[in-house]
Amino acid sequence: MAMNENEILQGLAEIVNEETGLDAAEVQMDKSFTEDLDIDSLSMMTIVVNAEEKFGVRIPDDEVKNLKTVRDAVSYINGAQG
């Protein structure tokens, strides 16, 4: 069953928390992964892989560079769900 954007945001926040130790409440739609959340490219790849598993979507490597903010990632996952 497809999740709504709020459910995706919560799931993504849990993944970021597991990978980085950041408080899940810090993961908000308008936050930049690199500038606001200080997530490096290695952690980002782990987050992407975990998100693919959690949400049952495929995020191609060439799309990852376009996911600059949490909103970008939530919107992409939302659109990619079957």
Long-range contacts (C-beta under 8 A, 24 or more apart in sequence): 2-78, 2-81, 2-82, 3-55, 3-78, 3-81, 4-78, 5-74, 5-75, 5-78, 8-55, 8-74, 8-77, 8-78, 9-70, 9-74, 11-51, 11-54, 11-55, 12-47, 12-51, 12-70, 12-73, 12-74, 12-77, 15-47, 15-50, 15-51, 15-54, 16-47, 18-50, 19-43, 19-46, 19-47, 19-50, 27-70, 28-70, 29-69, 29-70, 29-71, 29-74, 30-69, 30-70, 30-71, 31-69, 31-70, 32-68, 32-69, 33-67, 33-68, 33-69, 33-70, 33-73, 34-68, 37-70, 51-77, 55-80, 55-81, 56-81, 56-82, 57-81
